[in-house]
Amino acid sequence: MVLLHPHREDSAVAAVRVWKALLEDGIIPVVLDEEILDIARRSSYPDVHQDLLRRCEVISPNQLATWKSRCELVIVLGGDGTILRAAERFHGSGVPLMGINLGHVGFLAESEREDLAEAVHRASQRDYLVEERLALDVSVWHEGENIYSAWALNEATVEKTSKSRMIDVVLGVDSRPVSAFGCDGVILATPTGSTAYSFSAGGPIVWPEVEALLLVPISAHALFTEPLVVNPNSRLGVEISSSNPDFSAVMWCDGRRALELPAGARIEAKRSESPIKFARLHTGPFTDRLVAKFRLPVSGWRGPVEEA
């Protein structure tokens, strides 16, 4: 299956290239009708709609649930946001995602737009490895009841809204309190998410093969506000004070799914039983990816450099 960033010209160009390459390799692409319609509206592709209707398997978003078990691989064209959207759609299916970066940093993507043809050909030949990434199961409790359940690949964040000056929280790990303070928010992250919002908030970068959970305060007002890295089987907790009359907070999962939090809510996050799978073409170390994506200066290194 092929998913792409909606409403972007470069995604449309890449999508047409991918569909044609797959068809040339004898693979019938599965595509969403809404994405074909969006591309067909562009003057650059006046005939693409009818052509793809004849040659591809076109389904509606409502049919996606029944097609997940029939998909072998999802090729995602876009940046990290597009890949997160694809992960949301295929969460729990076990179908691996192969990201082609058309955005900026693109930490989740496997290839860049310059390598598009090679990536598609290798996908057709099943010439890739499948890597599992730890995800989060998130639950919200209020007055003893579970009022919301969700999941996240990168992070779940508890944040003040624009109406709130600060939120008072108590942090816990494995049902034991750790610290309490006022802050702008708290990030509950995975190693995959350690290069996203968590990184911007001062959290550590954790190599994706390390199994761990992260708890990172945002602009906390206290002496002990350091990020925590804990066992992957631990349970992270954030309890919100109910005594602040100006309280206003929201929880975001991967920056895509939001829930307004009531005062006194408790947010819990644990390792998900359904990891997200990524199709990998390259087996090089994460160190090289980190240096390349962040354009880190490495001149002056005199130690050994092993070939990947």
N, C-alpha and C positions, 0 to 999 in steps of 0.2 A: 504494500500500500504506500501511497505517496501523500504526505501532508505538507502544506506550505503556509507561509505567513500571508494572511489575507491583505489585499489592497496594496501590495508592493510590487512595483514593476520588475525588480530584479528577481523576485520569487517567481513571477510569471515566466520570465525568460528561462530560469533554471528548470521550472516544472516542465515546460515544453521539451527541453533538452532531455530531461530524465525520462519522460514518457516515450519519446522517440527511441532513446537508447535501449530501454527495456523491451520495447516492441521488436527492435532489431535483434535482440538477444533471445527472442522467442518467449518473453515473459509478458503476460497481460497485466498491466497495472490496474490496481483498484483505486479509484479516485472518488472524491465527494462531488456531487453535482453542484453544490453551491460554490465550490472553488473553480470548477470549469466555467460556470456562468460568470464568475468575477473576471476570469481571464478573457472570456469571450467579449466582455464589454469594452476591453481595451482595444483601441484602434490598431495597435500593433499586431493583433491576432484576430482579424475579422472572421476567419474560417475555422478557428481552432475548435469551436464548440461542436459542430457537426462531425468533424473528423474524429474527435475523441469519443463522441457518442458511439460511433461505429466500431472503434478499435479497442477501447478500454472498457473495463467493467465499472460502470458508473452507479454509485449508490447514494442514498440520502443519509444524513446524519442519524435518522431514526433506524436505519438498517445496520448501523455500525455495530451494535451490540451482538447481532447474530453473525457478523462477518469476522469478529475478532479471532475466533477459534480457527478460521480458515486462512488467516494471514500468517505468513512466515516471517516477514520483516516489514518494518515501517521506515521508509526513507523520509526524513524531515528536513525541509528546506527553510532556513531562517536562522535567527539567533537563539540565545538561550531561552527567551520567552516563548518562542514557537515550540522548542523542544519540551519545555515544561507543559505547554498546552497539550502536546501529543502524549506526554507521560500521564497527564490527567485522563485523557480519553482511553488509554490502554492500560491503566493501572489494574493490576490483578489478572491480566490476560496471559502474562508470561511471554508476550511477543517482544522481541528486542527492537530497539530504536537505533537507527543510524542517522546521526545529524550531519548535515552539510551546512557549514557556517556561512550565512549571508549577512550577518550582523557585524558587531564590533569585536568584542573580546571572544565570545563563543566558547567558553570553557567546556560546555557539555557536548559540543560538536566533535565529530571524529575527523572530518576533512574540511578543507577550505574550497571555495568556489572554483579555484584553479584546478583542483583535483577531481572535479565533478565526474568526468568521463570514466576515470579509473575507478572511482568509488562505485558507480553504477555497474560497471562490468564485473567487479569483484563481488558485488551483491548478487548479481545474476549467477555467478559461478559458486556461490556459497563460500567464498574465500574470505571468511572473517571469523573472529573469535567473539564469544559472548561473555560479557563481564556483568556481574551483578553489583548494584549499588544499594546500599542501605537506605531505607526510607523510614518515615515516622508515621505512627498512628497517633492521632491527637484526639483528646476528648475534653469536653468542658462540663464541669459539674457546678450546680447551684442548688443550695438548700437540699443536698443529698440526692439530687436527681441528675442524670446524664442528659444534658439539654442539647448536646451537639457532638458529632463525631466526624472526623475528617482525616486526611493524610497529607503528607508533604514529602517531596523529594529533597528540596533545599533546606527549608526552614519553616517553622511556625513562629510568628512574632506577636507579642502582646505589646500594643503601642497606645500611647495617649492620643487623643484626637486634638484637633485644633482648638477645641473648647476647653481643654483641660490643661492646667499648668504642669501637673506632675501626677503620677500614680504611685501609690504606696503598695509595695509588694513584699511577700515573704517567699524566698526561694527554698526549694527542698530537693533532695535526691534520695530515692528509695524510702519515701515516707518519713524522712528525717529532716528537720529544718536546718538550713545552712546560714542564711543571712536575711536581714530585712532592711529595706531602704526605700527612699523615693527616687524615681527615675523617669526617663522618657519612655522606657519600654524594656523588654527582655526578648532575646532571640534564642530559640531552641532549634539547634541546627544539626545537620548530618555532616560527615566529611565532604560530601559533594557540595553542600551549601557553605562550606568554610571559605570558599573563594567568592562568595556572593555578598549578601547583606551582612553576614557575620564578620567578614573581612573588613568591610567599611566601618563597622562599629568597634574595630580594634581586636577582634577575635583572632586566634591562631589559624594558620593554614594547616590543614590535616590532610595527609596523603590519602587518596581515595581507597587504597587497599587497607588502610587502618580502620578497624571497626571500633567506633567510639561515638558518643553523643556530646554535643557542645551546649553550654549554657552561657550566653554572653549578655551582660547588662548593657543598656544604652543610656549614656549620660547619667550615670547613677551618682547620687549624693551620699557618699559614705566612705569609710576608710577601706573596707574590704569589698571591692567591686571587680575583682579580677575574673576573667573568663574561666570557666571550669570545663575540663575534658574528663568524661567519666566512662565507665564500662558500658559497652553497647547494650547490655541487658538490664541496665538501670532504668529507673522511671524518674523522669524530670517533672518537677511540679512548680507552678507559679500560683500563689494565692494572692488575690487582690483584696485590699482593705475595703470594708464597707462603711467606714466612718467619714470619708471625705465627701462633703456635700457637693463639691464641684466635679465629682468623678465623671469621667467620660473616656472610654477605652474601646479598642477594637482588636480582634485577633485576625491576622492574615495567614493563610497557608500558601506558600510560594508566591506571595504577592498577587494571587488571583482570586482566592475565595475568602470572603470576609464575614465576620460575625461581630455584631455589637455585643460587648460583654456587660452583664449586669454587675453592680457592685457586690462584692463578696464571692465572685466566681473563682473557681479553681480550675486551672488548665494543667492537664497532664499529657506528657508525650513519652512514647516508648518506641522501641524498634518495631517496625512493621513486619508482619508475617509475609508480606508480599513485596519483595525487593523489585526495583526497576532494573530491567536488563538493557544493556547497550551493546550494539554490534561494533567491534573494534577492528580496524584494518591495520593499525600500527601497534607494535608491542614495545615501543620505546618508553623510557622512564618518565614518570610524571614530572620529574625535575625539569626535563627539557620543555615539556608543555608549559609549565609554570613560567620559565624564563621567556619563552616565546610569546605567550599571551600577555604578560605584563611588561614585556620588553625590558627585562632587568639587566643592569650592567654587570657583566661577568669578566671583563678584561682584567688581567692581572692574576687570574687563577693559575697556579703553578703545579697543582696536584695532578695525579693521573686522570686521564679521560678515557673511560672504557667505551668501546663501541656498543650501541644498543642492539 
